[in-house]
Amino acid sequence: VPDGHKSMEAEAIGKRGQAFLEDLSMERVYEYMYHLIVEYSKLQDFKPTLPPSAQAVCQESVLCFADPKQRQSLQKSAVFPSPSPPCTLLSSGFA
């Protein structure tokens, strides 16, 4: 395969990757992570139990200990589970 063809193919791969990342949002990343954890948890063959020393943590309790810069970052990154099913990943073509 000539080097010119490899260069054009590499450029096309790079452009597709760039287009994908431009369309990617943190909300979609968080949705994927949430659904991944939910699906993975279905594979557990044990019932998790809370230790006696466990304490409930809520958004407000985390924010009250954060300094103003941390609080702003935490509030900006807050997300909630998506009601839609897990996303379907497209094949990368590198099977």
Phi and psi restraints in degrees (range 20) as a CNS / XPLOR table:
assign (resid 1 and name C) (resid 2 and name N)
       (resid 2 and name CA) (resid 2 and name C) 1.0 -61.7 20.0 2
assign (resid 2 and name N) (resid 2 and name CA)
       (resid 2 and name C) (resid 3 and name N) 1.0 149.8 20.0 2
assign (resid 2 and name C) (resid 3 and name N)
       (resid 3 and name CA) (resid 3 and name C) 1.0 -60.4 20.0 2
assign (resid 3 and name N) (resid 3 and name CA)
       (resid 3 and name C) (resid 4 and name N) 1.0 -33.9 20.0 2
assign (resid 3 and name C) (resid 4 and name N)
       (resid 4 and name CA) (resid 4 and name C) 1.0 -61.6 20.0 2
assign (resid 4 and name N) (resid 4 and name CA)
       (resid 4 and name C) (resid 5 and name N) 1.0 -38.7 20.0 2
assign (resid 4 and name C) (resid 5 and name N)
       (resid 5 and name CA) (resid 5 and name C) 1.0 -67.5 20.0 2
assign (resid 5 and name N) (resid 5 and name CA)
       (resid 5 and name C) (resid 6 and name N) 1.0 -41.7 20.0 2
assign (resid 5 and name C) (resid 6 and name N)
       (resid 6 and name CA) (resid 6 and name C) 1.0 -62.4 20.0 2
assign (resid 6 and name N) (resid 6 and name CA)
       (resid 6 and name C) (resid 7 and name N) 1.0 -39.2 20.0 2
assign (resid 6 and name C) (resid 7 and name N)
       (resid 7 and name CA) (resid 7 and name C) 1.0 -65.0 20.0 2
assign (resid 7 and name N) (resid 7 and name CA)
       (resid 7 and name C) (resid 8 and name N) 1.0 -42.8 20.0 2
assign (resid 7 and name C) (resid 8 and name N)
       (resid 8 and name CA) (resid 8 and name C) 1.0 -67.3 20.0 2
assign (resid 8 and name N) (resid 8 and name CA)
       (resid 8 and name C) (resid 9 and name N) 1.0 -38.6 20.0 2
assign (resid 8 and name C) (resid 9 and name N)
       (resid 9 and name CA) (resid 9 and name C) 1.0 -65.7 20.0 2
assign (resid 9 and name N) (resid 9 and name CA)
       (resid 9 and name C) (resid 10 and name N) 1.0 -42.2 20.0 2
assign (resid 9 and name C) (resid 10 and name N)
       (resid 10 and name CA) (resid 10 and name C) 1.0 -63.4 20.0 2
assign (resid 10 and name N) (resid 10 and name CA)
       (resid 10 and name C) (resid 11 and name N) 1.0 -40.1 20.0 2
assign (resid 10 and name C) (resid 11 and name N)
       (resid 11 and name CA) (resid 11 and name C) 1.0 -64.5 20.0 2
assign (resid 11 and name N) (resid 11 and name CA)
       (resid 11 and name C) (resid 12 and name N) 1.0 -40.8 20.0 2
assign (resid 11 and name C) (resid 12 and name N)
       (resid 12 and name CA) (resid 12 and name C) 1.0 -64.7 20.0 2
assign (resid 12 and name N) (resid 12 and name CA)
       (resid 12 and name C) (resid 13 and name N) 1.0 -41.6 20.0 2
assign (resid 12 and name C) (resid 13 and name N)
       (resid 13 and name CA) (resid 13 and name C) 1.0 -61.9 20.0 2
assign (resid 13 and name N) (resid 13 and name CA)
       (resid 13 and name C) (resid 14 and name N) 1.0 -43.9 20.0 2
assign (resid 13 and name C) (resid 14 and name N)
       (resid 14 and name CA) (resid 14 and name C) 1.0 -61.9 20.0 2
assign (resid 14 and name N) (resid 14 and name CA)
       (resid 14 and name C) (resid 15 and name N) 1.0 -40.7 20.0 2
assign (resid 14 and name C) (resid 15 and name N)
       (resid 15 and name CA) (resid 15 and name C) 1.0 -67.3 20.0 2
assign (resid 15 and name N) (resid 15 and name CA)
       (resid 15 and name C) (resid 16 and name N) 1.0 -38.7 20.0 2
assign (resid 15 and name C) (resid 16 and name N)
       (resid 16 and name CA) (resid 16 and name C) 1.0 -65.3 20.0 2
assign (resid 16 and name N) (resid 16 and name CA)
       (resid 16 and name C) (resid 17 and name N) 1.0 -41.1 20.0 2
assign (resid 16 and name C) (resid 17 and name N)
       (resid 17 and name CA) (resid 17 and name C) 1.0 -63.1 20.0 2
assign (resid 17 and name N) (resid 17 and name CA)
       (resid 17 and name C) (resid 18 and name N) 1.0 -41.6 20.0 2
assign (resid 17 and name C) (resid 18 and name N)
       (resid 18 and name CA) (resid 18 and name C) 1.0 -64.4 20.0 2
assign (resid 18 and name N) (resid 18 and name CA)
       (resid 18 and name C) (resid 19 and name N) 1.0 -42.7 20.0 2
assign (resid 18 and name C) (resid 19 and name N)
       (resid 19 and name CA) (resid 19 and name C) 1.0 -63.1 20.0 2
assign (resid 19 and name N) (resid 19 and name CA)
       (resid 19 and name C) (resid 20 and name N) 1.0 -40.1 20.0 2
assign (resid 19 and name C) (resid 20 and name N)
       (resid 20 and name CA) (resid 20 and name C) 1.0 -62.2 20.0 2
assign (resid 20 and name N) (resid 20 and name CA)
       (resid 20 and name C) (resid 21 and name N) 1.0 -45.9 20.0 2
assign (resid 20 and name C) (resid 21 and name N)
       (resid 21 and name CA) (resid 21 and name C) 1.0 -67.7 20.0 2
assign (resid 21 and name N) (resid 21 and name CA)
       (resid 21 and name C) (resid 22 and name N) 1.0 -32.1 20.0 2
assign (resid 21 and name C) (resid 22 and name N)
       (resid 22 and name CA) (resid 22 and name C) 1.0 -65.9 20.0 2
assign (resid 22 and name N) (resid 22 and name CA)
       (resid 22 and name C) (resid 23 and name N) 1.0 -30.3 20.0 2
assign (resid 22 and name C) (resid 23 and name N)
       (resid 23 and name CA) (resid 23 and name C) 1.0 -87.2 20.0 2
assign (resid 23 and name N) (resid 23 and name CA)
       (resid 23 and name C) (resid 24 and name N) 1.0 -13.1 20.0 2
assign (resid 23 and name C) (resid 24 and name N)
       (resid 24 and name CA) (resid 24 and name C) 1.0 -82.1 20.0 2
assign (resid 24 and name N) (resid 24 and name CA)
       (resid 24 and name C) (resid 25 and name N) 1.0 131.8 20.0 2
assign (resid 24 and name C) (resid 25 and name N)
       (resid 25 and name CA) (resid 25 and name C) 1.0 -119.7 20.0 2
assign (resid 25 and name N) (resid 25 and name CA)
       (resid 25 and name C) (resid 26 and name N) 1.0 158.2 20.0 2
assign (resid 25 and name C) (resid 26 and name N)
       (resid 26 and name CA) (resid 26 and name C) 1.0 -61.6 20.0 2
assign (resid 26 and name N) (resid 26 and name CA)
       (resid 26 and name C) (resid 27 and name N) 1.0 -31.6 20.0 2
assign (resid 26 and name C) (resid 27 and name N)
       (resid 27 and name CA) (resid 27 and name C) 1.0 -60.2 20.0 2
assign (resid 27 and name N) (resid 27 and name CA)
       (resid 27 and name C) (resid 28 and name N) 1.0 -42.9 20.0 2
assign (resid 27 and name C) (resid 28 and name N)
       (resid 28 and name CA) (resid 28 and name C) 1.0 -67.9 20.0 2
assign (resid 28 and name N) (resid 28 and name CA)
       (resid 28 and name C) (resid 29 and name N) 1.0 -36.7 20.0 2
assign (resid 28 and name C) (resid 29 and name N)
       (resid 29 and name CA) (resid 29 and name C) 1.0 -64.5 20.0 2
assign (resid 29 and name N) (resid 29 and name CA)
       (resid 29 and name C) (resid 30 and name N) 1.0 -45.7 20.0 2
assign (resid 29 and name C) (resid 30 and name N)
       (resid 30 and name CA) (resid 30 and name C) 1.0 -63.7 20.0 2
assign (resid 30 and name N) (resid 30 and name CA)
       (resid 30 and name C) (resid 31 and name N) 1.0 -39.4 20.0 2
assign (resid 30 and name C) (resid 31 and name N)
       (resid 31 and name CA) (resid 31 and name C) 1.0 -61.5 20.0 2
assign (resid 31 and name N) (resid 31 and name CA)
       (resid 31 and name C) (resid 32 and name N) 1.0 -44.3 20.0 2
assign (resid 31 and name C) (resid 32 and name N)
       (resid 32 and name CA) (resid 32 and name C) 1.0 -61.3 20.0 2
assign (resid 32 and name N) (resid 32 and name CA)
       (resid 32 and name C) (resid 33 and name N) 1.0 -46.5 20.0 2
assign (resid 32 and name C) (resid 33 and name N)
       (resid 33 and name CA) (resid 33 and name C) 1.0 -61.6 20.0 2
assign (resid 33 and name N) (resid 33 and name CA)
       (resid 33 and name C) (resid 34 and name N) 1.0 -42.2 20.0 2
assign (resid 33 and name C) (resid 34 and name N)
       (resid 34 and name CA) (resid 34 and name C) 1.0 -61.6 20.0 2
assign (resid 34 and name N) (resid 34 and name CA)
       (resid 34 and name C) (resid 35 and name N) 1.0 -49.7 20.0 2
assign (resid 34 and name C) (resid 35 and name N)
       (resid 35 and name CA) (resid 35 and name C) 1.0 -66.1 20.0 2
assign (resid 35 and name N) (resid 35 and name CA)
       (resid 35 and name C) (resid 36 and name N) 1.0 -34.5 20.0 2
assign (resid 35 and name C) (resid 36 and name N)
       (resid 36 and name CA) (resid 36 and name C) 1.0 -61.7 20.0 2
assign (resid 36 and name N) (resid 36 and name CA)
       (resid 36 and name C) (resid 37 and name N) 1.0 -45.9 20.0 2
assign (resid 36 and name C) (resid 37 and name N)
       (resid 37 and name CA) (resid 37 and name C) 1.0 -65.5 20.0 2
assign (resid 37 and name N) (resid 37 and name CA)
       (resid 37 and name C) (resid 38 and name N) 1.0 -41.2 20.0 2
assign (resid 37 and name C) (resid 38 and name N)
       (resid 38 and name CA) (resid 38 and name C) 1.0 -62.2 20.0 2
assign (resid 38 and name N) (resid 38 and name CA)
       (resid 38 and name C) (resid 39 and name N) 1.0 -46.7 20.0 2
assign (resid 38 and name C) (resid 39 and name N)
       (resid 39 and name CA) (resid 39 and name C) 1.0 -66.6 20.0 2
assign (resid 39 and name N) (resid 39 and name CA)
       (resid 39 and name C) (resid 40 and name N) 1.0 -40.4 20.0 2
assign (resid 39 and name C) (resid 40 and name N)
       (resid 40 and name CA) (resid 40 and name C) 1.0 -64.4 20.0 2
assign (resid 40 and name N) (resid 40 and name CA)
       (resid 40 and name C) (resid 41 and name N) 1.0 -37.4 20.0 2
assign (resid 40 and name C) (resid 41 and name N)
       (resid 41 and name CA) (resid 41 and name C) 1.0 -64.1 20.0 2
assign (resid 41 and name N) (resid 41 and name CA)
       (resid 41 and name C) (resid 42 and name N) 1.0 -24.7 20.0 2
assign (resid 41 and name C) (resid 42 and name N)
       (resid 42 and name CA) (resid 42 and name C) 1.0 -68.3 20.0 2
assign (resid 42 and name N) (resid 42 and name CA)
       (resid 42 and name C) (resid 43 and name N) 1.0 -18.1 20.0 2
assign (resid 42 and name C) (resid 43 and name N)
       (resid 43 and name CA) (resid 43 and name C) 1.0 -85.3 20.0 2
assign (resid 43 and name N) (resid 43 and name CA)
       (resid 43 and name C) (resid 44 and name N) 1.0 -9.2 20.0 2
assign (resid 43 and name C) (resid 44 and name N)
       (resid 44 and name CA) (resid 44 and name C) 1.0 -66.5 20.0 2
assign (resid 44 and name N) (resid 44 and name CA)
       (resid 44 and name C) (resid 45 and name N) 1.0 138.1 20.0 2
assign (resid 44 and name C) (resid 45 and name N)
       (resid 45 and name CA) (resid 45 and name C) 1.0 -110.0 20.0 2
assign (resid 45 and name N) (resid 45 and name CA)
       (resid 45 and name C) (resid 46 and name N) 1.0 24.0 20.0 2
assign (resid 45 and name C) (resid 46 and name N)
       (resid 46 and name CA) (resid 46 and name C) 1.0 -139.3 20.0 2
assign (resid 46 and name N) (resid 46 and name CA)
       (resid 46 and name C) (resid 47 and name N) 1.0 162.2 20.0 2
assign (resid 46 and name C) (resid 47 and name N)
       (resid 47 and name CA) (resid 47 and name C) 1.0 -101.8 20.0 2
assign (resid 47 and name N) (resid 47 and name CA)
       (resid 47 and name C) (resid 48 and name N) 1.0 112.8 20.0 2
assign (resid 47 and name C) (resid 48 and name N)
       (resid 48 and name CA) (resid 48 and name C) 1.0 -64.1 20.0 2
assign (resid 48 and name N) (resid 48 and name CA)
       (resid 48 and name C) (resid 49 and name N) 1.0 144.2 20.0 2
assign (resid 48 and name C) (resid 49 and name N)
       (resid 49 and name CA) (resid 49 and name C) 1.0 -127.8 20.0 2
assign (resid 49 and name N) (resid 49 and name CA)
       (resid 49 and name C) (resid 50 and name N) 1.0 147.2 20.0 2
assign (resid 49 and name C) (resid 50 and name N)
       (resid 50 and name CA) (resid 50 and name C) 1.0 -80.4 20.0 2
assign (resid 50 and name N) (resid 50 and name CA)
       (resid 50 and name C) (resid 51 and name N) 1.0 135.5 20.0 2
assign (resid 50 and name C) (resid 51 and name N)
       (resid 51 and name CA) (resid 51 and name C) 1.0 -71.3 20.0 2
assign (resid 51 and name N) (resid 51 and name CA)
       (resid 51 and name C) (resid 52 and name N) 1.0 156.1 20.0 2
assign (resid 51 and name C) (resid 52 and name N)
       (resid 52 and name CA) (resid 52 and name C) 1.0 -57.6 20.0 2
assign (resid 52 and name N) (resid 52 and name CA)
       (resid 52 and name C) (resid 53 and name N) 1.0 -28.3 20.0 2
assign (resid 52 and name C) (resid 53 and name N)
       (resid 53 and name CA) (resid 53 and name C) 1.0 -86.0 20.0 2
assign (resid 53 and name N) (resid 53 and name CA)
       (resid 53 and name C) (resid 54 and name N) 1.0 1.8 20.0 2
assign (resid 53 and name C) (resid 54 and name N)
       (resid 54 and name CA) (resid 54 and name C) 1.0 -64.6 20.0 2
assign (resid 54 and name N) (resid 54 and name CA)
       (resid 54 and name C) (resid 55 and name N) 1.0 144.0 20.0 2
assign (resid 54 and name C) (resid 55 and name N)
       (resid 55 and name CA) (resid 55 and name C) 1.0 -127.1 20.0 2
assign (resid 55 and name N) (resid 55 and name CA)
       (resid 55 and name C) (resid 56 and name N) 1.0 142.4 20.0 2
assign (resid 55 and name C) (resid 56 and name N)
       (resid 56 and name CA) (resid 56 and name C) 1.0 -72.1 20.0 2
assign (resid 56 and name N) (resid 56 and name CA)
       (resid 56 and name C) (resid 57 and name N) 1.0 138.8 20.0 2
assign (resid 56 and name C) (resid 57 and name N)
       (resid 57 and name CA) (resid 57 and name C) 1.0 -124.0 20.0 2
assign (resid 57 and name N) (resid 57 and name CA)
       (resid 57 and name C) (resid 58 and name N) 1.0 129.3 20.0 2
assign (resid 57 and name C) (resid 58 and name N)
       (resid 58 and name CA) (resid 58 and name C) 1.0 -123.8 20.0 2
assign (resid 58 and name N) (resid 58 and name CA)
       (resid 58 and name C) (resid 59 and name N) 1.0 169.2 20.0 2
assign (resid 58 and name C) (resid 59 and name N)
       (resid 59 and name CA) (resid 59 and name C) 1.0 -54.9 20.0 2
assign (resid 59 and name N) (resid 59 and name CA)
       (resid 59 and name C) (resid 60 and name N) 1.0 -42.8 20.0 2
assign (resid 59 and name C) (resid 60 and name N)
       (resid 60 and name CA) (resid 60 and name C) 1.0 -64.8 20.0 2
assign (resid 60 and name N) (resid 60 and name CA)
       (resid 60 and name C) (resid 61 and name N) 1.0 -37.4 20.0 2
assign (resid 60 and name C) (resid 61 and name N)
       (resid 61 and name CA) (resid 61 and name C) 1.0 -70.0 20.0 2
assign (resid 61 and name N) (resid 61 and name CA)
       (resid 61 and name C) (resid 62 and name N) 1.0 -32.0 20.0 2
assign (resid 61 and name C) (resid 62 and name N)
       (resid 62 and name CA) (resid 62 and name C) 1.0 -71.8 20.0 2
assign (resid 62 and name N) (resid 62 and name CA)
       (resid 62 and name C) (resid 63 and name N) 1.0 -42.7 20.0 2
assign (resid 62 and name C) (resid 63 and name N)
       (resid 63 and name CA) (resid 63 and name C) 1.0 -66.1 20.0 2
assign (resid 63 and name N) (resid 63 and name CA)
       (resid 63 and name C) (resid 64 and name N) 1.0 -31.8 20.0 2
assign (resid 63 and name C) (resid 64 and name N)
       (resid 64 and name CA) (resid 64 and name C) 1.0 -69.6 20.0 2
assign (resid 64 and name N) (resid 64 and name CA)
       (resid 64 and name C) (resid 65 and name N) 1.0 -21.6 20.0 2
assign (resid 64 and name C) (resid 65 and name N)
       (resid 65 and name CA) (resid 65 and name C) 1.0 -95.5 20.0 2
assign (resid 65 and name N) (resid 65 and name CA)
       (resid 65 and name C) (resid 66 and name N) 1.0 -5.4 20.0 2
assign (resid 65 and name C) (resid 66 and name N)
       (resid 66 and name CA) (resid 66 and name C) 1.0 -86.2 20.0 2
assign (resid 66 and name N) (resid 66 and name CA)
       (resid 66 and name C) (resid 67 and name N) 1.0 145.6 20.0 2
assign (resid 66 and name C) (resid 67 and name N)
       (resid 67 and name CA) (resid 67 and name C) 1.0 -76.4 20.0 2
assign (resid 67 and name N) (resid 67 and name CA)
       (resid 67 and name C) (resid 68 and name N) 1.0 169.2 20.0 2
assign (resid 67 and name C) (resid 68 and name N)
       (resid 68 and name CA) (resid 68 and name C) 1.0 -54.2 20.0 2
assign (resid 68 and name N) (resid 68 and name CA)
       (resid 68 and name C) (resid 69 and name N) 1.0 -39.9 20.0 2
assign (resid 68 and name C) (resid 69 and name N)
       (resid 69 and name CA) (resid 69 and name C) 1.0 -68.7 20.0 2
assign (resid 69 and name N) (resid 69 and name CA)
       (resid 69 and name C) (resid 70 and name N) 1.0 -42.6 20.0 2
assign (resid 69 and name C) (resid 70 and name N)
       (resid 70 and name CA) (resid 70 and name C) 1.0 -65.2 20.0 2
assign (resid 70 and name N) (resid 70 and name CA)
       (resid 70 and name C) (resid 71 and name N) 1.0 -40.9 20.0 2
assign (resid 70 and name C) (resid 71 and name N)
       (resid 71 and name CA) (resid 71 and name C) 1.0 -60.5 20.0 2
assign (resid 71 and name N) (resid 71 and name CA)
       (resid 71 and name C) (resid 72 and name N) 1.0 -44.2 20.0 2
assign (resid 71 and name C) (resid 72 and name N)
       (resid 72 and name CA) (resid 72 and name C) 1.0 -61.7 20.0 2
assign (resid 72 and name N) (resid 72 and name CA)
       (resid 72 and name C) (resid 73 and name N) 1.0 -43.9 20.0 2
assign (resid 72 and name C) (resid 73 and name N)
       (resid 73 and name CA) (resid 73 and name C) 1.0 -64.7 20.0 2
assign (resid 73 and name N) (resid 73 and name CA)
       (resid 73 and name C) (resid 74 and name N) 1.0 -43.5 20.0 2
assign (resid 73 and name C) (resid 74 and name N)
       (resid 74 and name CA) (resid 74 and name C) 1.0 -64.3 20.0 2
assign (resid 74 and name N) (resid 74 and name CA)
       (resid 74 and name C) (resid 75 and name N) 1.0 -41.6 20.0 2
assign (resid 74 and name C) (resid 75 and name N)
       (resid 75 and name CA) (resid 75 and name C) 1.0 -66.7 20.0 2
assign (resid 75 and name N) (resid 75 and name CA)
       (resid 75 and name C) (resid 76 and name N) 1.0 -37.3 20.0 2
assign (resid 75 and name C) (resid 76 and name N)
       (resid 76 and name CA) (resid 76 and name C) 1.0 -69.1 20.0 2
assign (resid 76 and name N) (resid 76 and name CA)
       (resid 76 and name C) (resid 77 and name N) 1.0 -30.3 20.0 2
assign (resid 76 and name C) (resid 77 and name N)
       (resid 77 and name CA) (resid 77 and name C) 1.0 -95.4 20.0 2
assign (resid 77 and name N) (resid 77 and name CA)
       (resid 77 and name C) (resid 78 and name N) 1.0 3.7 20.0 2
assign (resid 77 and name C) (resid 78 and name N)
       (resid 78 and name CA) (resid 78 and name C) 1.0 -66.0 20.0 2
assign (resid 78 and name N) (resid 78 and name CA)
       (resid 78 and name C) (resid 79 and name N) 1.0 133.1 20.0 2
assign (resid 78 and name C) (resid 79 and name N)
       (resid 79 and name CA) (resid 79 and name C) 1.0 -137.2 20.0 2
assign (resid 79 and name N) (resid 79 and name CA)
       (resid 79 and name C) (resid 80 and name N) 1.0 166.2 20.0 2
assign (resid 79 and name C) (resid 80 and name N)
       (resid 80 and name CA) (resid 80 and name C) 1.0 -131.2 20.0 2
assign (resid 80 and name N) (resid 80 and name CA)
       (resid 80 and name C) (resid 81 and name N) 1.0 152.8 20.0 2
assign (resid 80 and name C) (resid 81 and name N)
       (resid 81 and name CA) (resid 81 and name C) 1.0 -56.9 20.0 2
assign (resid 81 and name N) (resid 81 and name CA)
       (resid 81 and name C) (resid 82 and name N) 1.0 141.0 20.0 2
assign (resid 81 and name C) (resid 82 and name N)
       (resid 82 and name CA) (resid 82 and name C) 1.0 -80.1 20.0 2
assign (resid 82 and name N) (resid 82 and name CA)
       (resid 82 and name C) (resid 83 and name N) 1.0 140.5 20.0 2
assign (resid 82 and name C) (resid 83 and name N)
       (resid 83 and name CA) (resid 83 and name C) 1.0 -77.0 20.0 2
assign (resid 83 and name N) (resid 83 and name CA)
       (resid 83 and name C) (resid 84 and name N) 1.0 -13.7 20.0 2
assign (resid 83 and name C) (resid 84 and name N)
       (resid 84 and name CA) (resid 84 and name C) 1.0 -82.9 20.0 2
assign (resid 84 and name N) (resid 84 and name CA)
       (resid 84 and name C) (resid 85 and name N) 1.0 156.8 20.0 2
assign (resid 84 and name C) (resid 85 and name N)
       (resid 85 and name CA) (resid 85 and name C) 1.0 -68.0 20.0 2
assign (resid 85 and name N) (resid 85 and name CA)
       (resid 85 and name C) (resid 86 and name N) 1.0 168.3 20.0 2
assign (resid 85 and name C) (resid 86 and name N)
       (resid 86 and name CA) (resid 86 and name C) 1.0 -56.0 20.0 2
assign (resid 86 and name N) (resid 86 and name CA)
       (resid 86 and name C) (resid 87 and name N) 1.0 150.3 20.0 2
assign (resid 86 and name C) (resid 87 and name N)
       (resid 87 and name CA) (resid 87 and name C) 1.0 -71.9 20.0 2
assign (resid 87 and name N) (resid 87 and name CA)
       (resid 87 and name C) (resid 88 and name N) 1.0 160.4 20.0 2
assign (resid 87 and name C) (resid 88 and name N)
       (resid 88 and name CA) (resid 88 and name C) 1.0 -105.0 20.0 2
assign (resid 88 and name N) (resid 88 and name CA)
       (resid 88 and name C) (resid 89 and name N) 1.0 122.1 20.0 2
assign (resid 88 and name C) (resid 89 and name N)
       (resid 89 and name CA) (resid 89 and name C) 1.0 -79.9 20.0 2
assign (resid 89 and name N) (resid 89 and name CA)
       (resid 89 and name C) (resid 90 and name N) 1.0 134.8 20.0 2
assign (resid 89 and name C) (resid 90 and name N)
       (resid 90 and name CA) (resid 90 and name C) 1.0 -76.8 20.0 2
assign (resid 90 and name N) (resid 90 and name CA)
       (resid 90 and name C) (resid 91 and name N) 1.0 150.1 20.0 2
assign (resid 90 and name C) (resid 91 and name N)
       (resid 91 and name CA) (resid 91 and name C) 1.0 -68.2 20.0 2
assign (resid 91 and name N) (resid 91 and name CA)
       (resid 91 and name C) (resid 92 and name N) 1.0 136.5 20.0 2
assign (resid 91 and name C) (resid 92 and name N)
       (resid 92 and name CA) (resid 92 and name C) 1.0 -81.6 20.0 2
assign (resid 92 and name N) (resid 92 and name CA)
       (resid 92 and name C) (resid 93 and name N) 1.0 -12.7 20.0 2
assign (resid 92 and name C) (resid 93 and name N)
       (resid 93 and name CA) (resid 93 and name C) 1.0 83.5 20.0 2
assign (resid 93 and name N) (resid 93 and name CA)
       (resid 93 and name C) (resid 94 and name N) 1.0 5.7 20.0 2
assign (resid 93 and name C) (resid 94 and name N)
       (resid 94 and name CA) (resid 94 and name C) 1.0 -108.9 20.0 2
assign (resid 94 and name N) (resid 94 and name CA)
       (resid 94 and name C) (resid 95 and name N) 1.0 46.6 20.0 2
